[in-house]
Amino acid sequence: MNITRIARNFLAPRLKELERYATKGAEIQAEMLKYLVQGAKDTEYGRRHIFGNTASYENFAANVPLNTYDDLRECIDRMRHGEADVLWPGVVKWYAKSSGTTNDKSKFIPVSREGLRHTHYQGGTDSVAVYLGNNPESRMFDGKGLILGGSHSPNYNLTGSLVGDLSAILIENINPIVNLKRVPKKETALLSDFELKRDRIARETLHKNVTNLSGVPSWMLSVLTRVMELSGKEHLEEVWPNIEVFFHGGVAFTPYRRQYEQLITSPRMHYMETYNASEGFFGLQSNPADPSLLLMLDYGVFYEFIPMDEFGKDNPTVLPLEGVTTGVNYAMVISTPCGLWRYIIGDTVKFTSTNPYKFVITGRTKSFINAFGEELIVDNAEQGLADACRKTGAEVSEYTAAPVFMDGDAKCRHQWLIEFAKEPEDIGAFAMLLDRKLQELNSDYEAKRYKDITLQHLEIVKARPGLFNDWLKSKGKLGGQHKIPRLSNNRDIIEQMLRFNNA
């Protein structure tokens, strides 16, 4: 029995539905808004913001304010204590713990049954549907999928209520049929000690027929490294001959691509990016030749966008999907069937197409450097590092960067703390190439670098091996979906890490 062929035939009708995205985007989004406001009109939030009389987007935008997590925190905490009908109908039992970056204050994102089914799981299903549609020779269901997850714990000791990594909540509630095709066993997948989990996953999967991987690139690479250590093999396809695809998300894949390509040399290996966050599943790579992500329009999520040149203003322009244009950096705003209303998620995107709506993730609203008017974003950093690595043969494992406002010589610059998987022979040449590429990509950065007047040449500090993981471990954030900000507009994070680096 060819299970993959059966799965492909079962999922084929969904590919036809996704074709609607190209011509019916605005209509689909109008349906999602209607579904959300009608579904929540009798909640406390819905009554307060007169959802019952919301007949149009204009009504919705006029009646509902933009929200950050702090604006919704009190309501969410009441929900966590068991209150019903606050932001979404009924009692919400699951909460995805997310710090966004590594701030000590965690966010607890509600995950309703509707959000779990129609948003998160639908995203996983569509990822497989699109992959199988693009790869008719696939045999991924002939073997097992290694799904890397975090951990969870009881929520205020309420029966059946959990708080933890979204991936752990997904694994806890996964369809039993899917569970038959997944490794490792649930007890291992949900371990909280990442170092113990890493070793057990490697041992449990070493002799399995693993055909596909799902997880965050950085943590998955750590697990695969352990698999290679135990196997004594040089390439992963020697351990798992039928490995064919990695569904990845959570952090940009660019810094890790070369390491994966060296680890997995099989010409049959594919990589598919997904945009899945604690707040929802928003995009997937529908075309292997195009790094842009298809915006998922019928997951119960309603999207709005704030041009980044207006972000932070008292009354910024807020656009529904049909109002966006390509090439503009936007902060994304979402309303979801988990009770997040006009919620500023913190991610920034840039559309590459509006027919259908496709985009690239450019960074975070709080992950940038603009200390001197240079407006450097994560997308610039990723492209700059990729260019420098390609030209020097270097490989970057992890990095973070921050401004040096003024040193003893009254010089201002950007300081990059980089952990290399493979160091460049000439760190100065690497820094020069990175700086040149950033100037090429970003005219504001280029202007500030002119003749070293405002901003001097960037500085690279080499991180010792394992520094980033050691720092995360010291914060109790090793594994799961935790990550360090790539760019910061202050020196709080980098100063802590530099002290760790020198310890």
C-alpha positions as CSV (number, residue, x, y, z in Angstrom):
1,M,0.0,0.0,0.0
2,N,1.4,3.4,-1.0
3,I,0.4,5.6,1.9
4,T,1.9,8.7,0.3
5,R,-0.2,8.3,-2.8
6,I,-3.3,7.9,-0.7
7,A,-2.4,11.0,1.2
8,R,-1.7,12.9,-2.0
9,N,-5.1,12.0,-3.5
10,F,-6.9,12.9,-0.2
11,L,-5.2,16.3,-0.1
12,A,-5.4,17.2,-3.8
13,P,-8.8,19.0,-3.5
14,R,-7.3,21.4,-1.0
15,L,-4.8,22.5,-3.6
16,K,-7.7,23.6,-5.8
17,E,-9.1,25.6,-2.9
18,L,-5.8,27.4,-2.4
19,E,-6.0,28.6,-6.0
20,R,-8.8,30.9,-4.9
21,Y,-6.1,33.0,-3.1
22,A,-5.0,34.4,-6.4
23,T,-8.3,36.0,-7.3
24,K,-10.5,36.0,-4.2
25,G,-8.2,37.3,-1.5
26,A,-10.3,40.3,-0.4
27,E,-13.5,38.2,-0.4
28,I,-11.9,35.4,1.7
29,Q,-10.6,37.9,4.2
30,A,-14.1,39.5,4.5
31,E,-15.5,36.0,5.2
32,M,-12.8,35.6,8.0
33,L,-13.7,38.9,9.6
34,K,-17.4,38.0,9.6
35,Y,-16.7,34.6,11.1
36,L,-14.6,36.2,13.9
37,V,-16.9,39.0,14.9
38,Q,-20.1,36.8,14.7
39,G,-18.4,34.1,16.7
40,A,-17.3,36.4,19.5
41,K,-20.2,38.9,19.6
42,D,-21.5,37.5,22.9
43,T,-18.1,37.5,24.6
44,E,-17.2,40.2,27.0
45,Y,-14.8,41.8,24.5
46,G,-17.4,41.4,21.7
47,R,-20.1,43.2,23.7
48,R,-17.7,45.9,24.7
49,H,-16.7,46.6,21.1
50,I,-20.2,46.1,19.7
51,F,-19.4,43.1,17.5
52,G,-23.1,42.5,17.1
53,N,-23.4,45.7,15.0
54,T,-20.1,45.3,13.1
55,A,-21.2,45.0,9.4
56,S,-18.0,46.1,7.7
57,Y,-14.2,46.4,8.1
58,E,-14.7,50.2,8.7
59,N,-17.0,49.4,11.7
60,F,-14.5,46.9,13.0
61,A,-11.5,49.3,12.7
62,A,-13.5,52.2,14.3
63,N,-14.7,50.1,17.2
64,V,-11.7,48.0,18.1
65,P,-8.4,49.5,19.1
66,L,-5.0,48.2,18.1
67,N,-3.6,45.9,20.9
68,T,-0.3,44.8,22.2
69,Y,0.1,41.9,24.6
70,D,0.1,44.3,27.6
71,D,-3.3,45.6,26.5
72,L,-4.8,42.1,26.6
73,R,-2.8,40.7,29.5
74,E,-5.5,41.1,32.2
75,C,-8.1,39.4,30.0
76,I,-5.8,36.6,29.2
77,D,-4.9,36.1,32.8
78,R,-8.6,35.8,33.7
79,M,-9.0,33.2,30.9
80,R,-6.0,31.3,32.3
81,H,-7.8,31.2,35.7
82,G,-10.8,29.5,34.0
83,E,-13.1,32.4,33.1
84,A,-15.3,31.8,30.1
85,D,-16.4,34.1,27.2
86,V,-13.8,36.7,27.8
87,L,-11.9,37.2,24.5
88,W,-13.3,34.1,22.8
89,P,-16.4,31.9,23.4
90,G,-16.1,29.2,26.1
91,V,-13.1,28.3,28.3
92,V,-9.7,28.3,26.6
93,K,-7.6,25.5,28.1
94,W,-4.3,25.8,26.3
95,Y,-1.7,28.7,26.4
96,A,1.4,28.9,24.3
97,K,4.2,30.4,26.3
98,S,6.2,32.8,24.2
99,S,8.7,35.4,25.1
100,G,9.0,36.6,21.5
101,T,12.7,36.9,22.1
102,T,14.3,36.3,25.5
103,N,12.7,38.9,27.7
104,D,12.1,37.6,31.2
105,K,8.4,38.5,31.0
106,S,6.6,35.7,29.1
107,K,3.5,36.0,27.0
108,F,0.8,33.4,27.3
109,I,-1.0,33.2,24.0
110,P,-4.5,31.6,24.1
111,V,-4.9,28.6,21.9
112,S,-8.6,27.8,21.5
113,R,-10.0,24.6,20.0
114,E,-10.9,26.5,16.9
115,G,-7.4,28.0,16.6
116,L,-5.8,24.7,17.1
117,R,-7.9,23.0,14.4
118,H,-8.5,25.7,11.8
119,T,-5.2,27.6,12.1
120,H,-2.3,25.6,13.5
121,Y,-3.2,22.1,12.3
122,Q,-4.6,23.4,9.0
123,G,-1.2,25.0,8.4
124,G,0.5,21.7,8.9
125,T,-1.9,19.9,6.6
126,D,-1.5,22.5,3.9
127,S,2.2,22.3,4.1
128,V,2.1,18.6,3.4
129,A,-0.5,19.1,0.6
130,V,1.6,21.7,-1.1
131,Y,4.8,19.7,-0.7
132,L,3.2,16.5,-2.2
133,G,1.7,18.6,-5.0
134,N,5.2,19.9,-5.9
135,N,6.9,16.5,-5.5
136,P,4.9,13.7,-7.1
137,E,7.8,11.3,-6.5
138,S,7.6,11.7,-2.7
139,R,7.4,8.7,-0.4
140,M,7.4,10.6,2.8
141,F,4.6,8.6,4.4
142,D,6.5,5.4,3.8
143,G,8.5,6.3,6.9
144,K,8.4,8.5,10.0
145,G,8.4,12.2,10.6
146,L,10.8,13.5,13.2
147,I,8.8,16.4,14.8
148,L,10.8,18.4,17.3
149,G,8.8,20.1,20.1
150,G,9.1,21.8,23.4
151,S,7.5,21.1,26.7
152,H,4.4,22.0,28.7
153,S,3.2,22.1,32.3
154,P,-0.1,22.5,34.1
155,N,-1.7,25.9,33.9
156,Y,-2.6,27.1,37.4
157,N,-3.4,23.5,38.3
158,L,-6.7,23.7,36.3
159,T,-7.8,20.3,35.1
160,G,-6.8,19.7,31.5
161,S,-5.3,23.1,31.1
162,L,-1.7,23.4,29.9
163,V,0.8,26.1,29.3
164,G,4.1,25.7,27.3
165,D,5.7,25.8,23.9
166,L,3.1,25.8,21.1
167,S,4.9,22.7,19.6
168,A,4.3,20.8,22.8
169,I,0.6,21.7,22.8
170,L,0.4,20.6,19.1
171,I,2.0,17.2,20.0
172,E,-0.2,16.7,23.0
173,N,-3.3,17.1,21.0
174,I,-2.2,15.6,17.7
175,N,-4.4,13.2,15.8
176,P,-3.7,9.6,16.8
177,I,-3.4,8.6,13.2
178,V,-0.6,11.2,12.7
179,N,1.0,10.0,15.9
180,L,1.5,6.6,14.2
181,K,3.8,8.3,11.7
182,R,5.7,10.4,14.1
183,V,8.9,10.0,16.2
184,P,10.1,10.2,19.0
185,K,7.6,8.9,21.5
186,K,5.5,11.5,23.2
187,E,7.2,11.2,26.6
188,T,10.5,12.0,24.9
189,A,9.2,14.8,22.7
190,L,7.7,16.6,25.7
191,L,10.8,16.4,28.0
192,S,11.7,19.9,29.4
193,D,15.5,19.2,29.7
194,F,16.7,19.8,26.1
195,E,20.1,18.2,26.5
196,L,18.5,15.0,27.8
197,K,15.8,15.2,25.2
198,R,18.3,15.7,22.4
199,D,20.2,12.5,23.4
200,R,17.0,10.5,23.7
201,I,15.6,11.6,20.4
202,A,18.8,10.7,18.7
203,R,18.8,7.2,20.2
204,E,15.1,6.6,19.6
205,T,15.3,7.6,15.9
206,L,18.7,6.3,15.0
207,H,17.4,3.1,13.5
208,K,14.0,4.4,12.3
209,N,13.1,5.1,8.7
210,V,12.9,8.9,9.1
211,T,11.8,10.6,5.8
212,N,10.9,14.1,7.0
213,L,11.8,16.6,9.7
214,S,9.8,19.4,11.3
215,G,11.1,22.0,13.7
216,V,13.2,25.1,14.3
217,P,16.5,24.9,12.3
218,S,18.8,25.7,15.2
219,W,17.4,23.1,17.6
220,M,16.9,20.5,14.9
221,L,20.6,20.9,13.8
222,S,21.6,20.2,17.4
223,V,19.6,17.0,17.4
224,L,20.9,15.9,14.0
225,T,24.5,16.5,15.2
226,R,23.9,14.1,18.1
227,V,22.5,11.6,15.6
228,M,25.7,11.8,13.6
229,E,27.8,11.4,16.7
230,L,26.0,8.2,17.7
231,S,26.0,6.8,14.2
232,G,29.6,7.6,13.3
233,K,28.4,8.4,9.8
234,E,29.5,11.4,7.7
235,H,26.1,12.3,6.1
236,L,22.6,12.0,7.4
237,E,21.3,10.1,4.4
238,E,23.7,7.3,5.5
239,V,21.6,7.0,8.7
240,W,18.2,7.7,7.1
241,P,18.5,6.8,3.4
242,N,15.0,8.0,2.6
243,I,15.2,11.4,4.2
244,E,13.6,13.9,1.7
245,V,12.2,17.1,3.3
246,F,12.7,19.5,6.2
247,F,9.7,21.7,7.1
248,H,11.3,24.5,9.0
249,G,10.2,27.7,10.7
250,G,10.7,29.8,13.8
251,V,13.9,31.5,12.7
252,A,15.4,32.4,9.4
253,F,16.9,29.4,7.6
254,T,19.7,31.4,5.8
255,P,22.4,31.1,8.5
256,Y,21.9,27.3,8.7
257,R,21.3,26.4,5.0
258,R,25.0,25.6,4.3
259,Q,25.4,23.5,7.4
260,Y,22.3,21.4,6.4
261,E,23.5,21.1,2.8
262,Q,26.8,19.7,4.1
263,L,25.1,17.4,6.5
264,I,22.5,16.1,4.0
265,T,24.1,15.8,0.5
266,S,21.2,13.8,-1.1
267,P,20.0,15.4,-4.3
268,R,16.4,14.3,-3.2
269,M,16.5,16.6,-0.1
270,H,14.0,19.5,-0.1
271,Y,13.5,22.4,2.3
272,M,10.1,24.1,2.9
273,E,9.8,27.2,5.0
274,T,6.7,27.8,7.1
275,Y,5.6,30.8,9.1
276,N,4.1,29.3,12.2
277,A,4.1,31.2,15.5
278,S,2.5,30.9,18.9
279,E,-0.2,33.3,17.6
280,G,-1.0,31.3,14.5
281,F,0.1,29.8,11.3
282,F,0.4,32.5,8.6
283,G,2.4,31.4,5.6
284,L,4.1,28.6,3.7
285,Q,6.5,28.3,0.8
286,S,4.3,27.2,-2.0
287,N,7.0,27.4,-4.8
288,P,10.3,25.7,-4.1
289,A,12.0,28.1,-6.5
290,D,10.6,31.2,-4.7
291,P,11.6,32.0,-1.1
292,S,8.4,34.1,-0.7
293,L,5.7,32.7,1.5
294,L,2.0,32.4,0.5
295,L,-0.2,34.2,3.0
296,M,-2.8,31.8,4.3
297,L,-6.1,33.6,4.0
298,D,-8.8,31.1,5.2
299,Y,-7.5,30.0,8.5
300,G,-9.9,32.2,10.5
301,V,-7.2,34.9,10.7
302,F,-8.0,38.5,9.6
303,Y,-4.9,40.5,8.7
304,E,-4.1,44.2,8.8
305,F,-0.8,46.0,8.1
306,I,0.9,49.2,9.4
307,P,3.5,50.8,7.2
308,M,6.7,50.8,9.3
309,D,7.4,54.4,8.6
310,E,4.2,55.1,10.6
311,F,4.7,52.4,13.3
312,G,4.7,53.9,16.8
313,K,2.8,57.0,15.8
314,D,-0.4,57.9,17.7
315,N,-2.7,57.3,14.8
316,P,-0.9,55.2,12.2
317,T,-2.4,54.2,8.9
318,V,-3.8,50.7,9.2
319,L,-4.5,48.8,6.0
320,P,-6.6,45.7,5.3
321,L,-5.0,43.2,3.0
322,E,-6.3,44.7,-0.2
323,G,-4.6,48.0,0.7
324,V,-1.0,46.7,0.7
325,T,1.5,47.2,-2.0
326,T,4.7,45.3,-2.8
327,G,8.1,46.5,-1.6
328,V,6.8,48.2,1.6
329,N,7.9,47.1,5.0
330,Y,4.8,46.5,7.2
331,A,4.1,45.6,10.8
332,M,1.5,42.8,10.8
333,V,-1.7,43.0,12.8
334,I,-3.9,39.9,13.3
335,S,-7.3,39.0,14.7
336,T,-7.7,35.3,15.4
337,P,-10.1,32.6,16.7
338,C,-7.9,32.5,19.8
339,G,-9.2,35.9,21.0
340,L,-6.3,38.1,19.7
341,W,-8.1,41.3,18.4
342,R,-6.2,43.7,16.2
343,Y,-3.1,42.3,17.8
344,I,0.3,43.7,16.9
345,I,2.3,40.4,16.6
346,G,5.7,42.1,16.4
347,D,6.7,40.7,13.0
348,T,7.4,42.8,9.9
349,V,6.8,41.6,6.4
350,K,7.2,42.9,2.8
351,F,5.0,41.7,0.0
352,T,6.5,40.4,-3.2
353,S,3.2,39.7,-4.9
354,T,-0.5,40.6,-4.4
355,N,-1.9,38.1,-6.9
356,P,-1.7,35.9,-4.9
357,Y,-0.5,37.6,-1.7
358,K,3.1,36.4,-1.1
359,F,5.6,37.9,1.3
360,V,9.0,37.7,3.0
361,I,9.5,38.1,6.7
362,T,11.8,41.1,7.2
363,G,12.2,41.1,11.0
364,R,10.6,42.2,14.2
365,T,9.2,45.6,15.2
366,K,11.6,45.5,18.1
367,S,14.5,43.7,16.4
368,F,16.3,46.4,14.4
369,I,19.1,48.9,14.8
370,N,18.2,52.5,14.3
371,A,20.6,54.2,16.7
372,F,21.9,56.6,14.1
373,G,19.2,56.7,11.5
374,E,20.5,53.6,9.6
375,E,17.2,51.6,9.9
376,L,18.9,48.2,9.7
377,I,16.5,45.3,9.7
378,V,16.9,41.6,10.1
379,D,16.3,40.9,6.4
380,N,19.4,43.1,5.6
381,A,21.5,41.3,8.2
382,E,20.5,37.8,6.9
383,Q,21.3,38.8,3.3
384,G,24.6,40.5,4.3
385,L,25.8,37.5,6.3
386,A,24.8,35.1,3.5
387,D,26.8,37.1,1.0
388,A,29.9,37.3,3.2
389,C,29.7,33.6,3.9
390,R,29.4,32.7,0.3
391,K,32.4,34.8,-0.6
392,T,34.7,33.6,2.2
393,G,33.5,30.0,2.7
394,A,32.6,30.8,6.3
395,E,29.5,29.4,8.1
396,V,27.6,31.3,10.8
397,S,25.8,29.3,13.6
398,E,24.4,32.2,15.6
399,Y,24.7,36.0,15.8
400,T,23.4,39.1,17.5
401,A,24.3,42.7,16.9
402,A,23.8,46.0,18.7
403,P,25.1,49.6,18.4
404,V,28.1,51.0,20.2
405,F,27.0,54.5,20.8
406,M,30.4,56.1,21.5
407,D,33.6,54.6,22.5
408,G,36.6,56.2,24.1
409,D,37.6,57.7,20.8
410,A,34.2,59.1,20.2
411,K,33.5,56.5,17.5
412,C,30.1,55.0,16.9
413,R,29.6,51.6,15.1
414,H,27.7,48.3,15.1
415,Q,29.1,45.5,17.0
416,W,28.3,41.9,15.8
417,L,28.8,38.9,18.1
418,I,29.0,35.9,15.8
419,E,29.4,32.2,16.6
420,F,30.9,30.6,13.5
421,A,30.5,26.9,12.6
422,K,33.4,27.6,10.2
423,E,35.5,30.7,10.7
424,P,36.6,32.8,7.8
425,E,40.4,32.8,7.2
426,D,40.4,36.6,7.4
427,I,37.8,38.0,9.8
428,G,38.6,41.5,8.6
429,A,37.8,40.6,5.0
430,F,34.5,39.0,6.3
431,A,33.6,42.2,8.1
432,M,34.4,44.3,5.0
433,L,32.2,42.1,2.8
434,L,29.3,42.2,5.3
435,D,29.6,46.0,5.6
436,R,29.6,46.5,1.8
437,K,26.6,44.3,1.3
438,L,24.6,46.1,4.0
439,Q,25.4,49.4,2.3
440,E,24.2,47.9,-1.0
441,L,21.0,46.7,0.5
442,N,20.1,49.7,2.7
443,S,20.5,53.2,1.5
444,D,20.0,54.6,5.0
445,Y,22.9,52.5,6.3
446,E,25.0,53.5,3.3
447,A,24.3,57.2,4.0
448,K,25.4,56.9,7.6
449,R,28.5,55.0,6.7
450,Y,29.6,57.7,4.2
451,K,33.2,58.6,4.9
452,D,32.9,57.1,8.4
453,I,31.4,60.4,9.5
454,T,28.3,59.2,11.4
455,L,28.8,55.5,11.6
456,Q,32.2,53.8,11.5
457,H,33.0,50.3,10.1
458,L,31.3,47.5,11.9
459,E,33.1,45.4,14.5
460,I,32.9,41.6,14.7
461,V,33.5,39.8,18.0
462,K,34.0,36.0,17.7
463,A,31.9,34.1,20.1
464,R,33.3,31.0,21.7
465,P,31.7,27.7,20.6
466,G,28.4,27.1,22.4
467,L,28.1,30.6,23.8
468,F,24.5,31.2,22.5
469,N,23.2,27.9,23.9
470,D,25.0,28.4,27.2
471,W,23.5,31.9,27.6
472,L,20.0,30.5,26.8
473,K,20.5,27.7,29.2
474,S,21.4,30.2,32.0
475,K,18.0,31.8,31.3
476,G,16.2,28.5,31.4
477,K,15.4,28.9,27.7
478,L,17.4,26.1,26.0
479,G,15.4,24.3,23.3
480,G,11.8,24.8,22.3
481,Q,11.1,27.9,20.3
482,H,13.3,30.3,22.2
483,K,15.6,32.6,20.3
484,I,18.0,35.5,20.8
485,P,17.2,38.8,19.0
486,R,19.3,39.1,15.9
487,L,19.4,42.9,16.1
488,S,18.8,45.1,19.2
489,N,18.6,48.9,19.4
490,N,20.2,48.8,22.9
491,R,23.1,46.9,24.4
492,D,21.3,44.9,27.1
493,I,21.5,41.5,25.5
494,I,24.9,41.8,23.9
495,E,26.5,43.0,27.1
496,Q,25.3,40.0,29.0
497,M,26.5,37.7,26.3
498,L,29.9,39.4,26.1
499,R,30.4,38.8,29.8
500,F,29.5,35.1,29.2
501,N,31.9,35.0,26.3
502,N,34.8,36.3,28.4
503,A,34.0,34.3,31.5
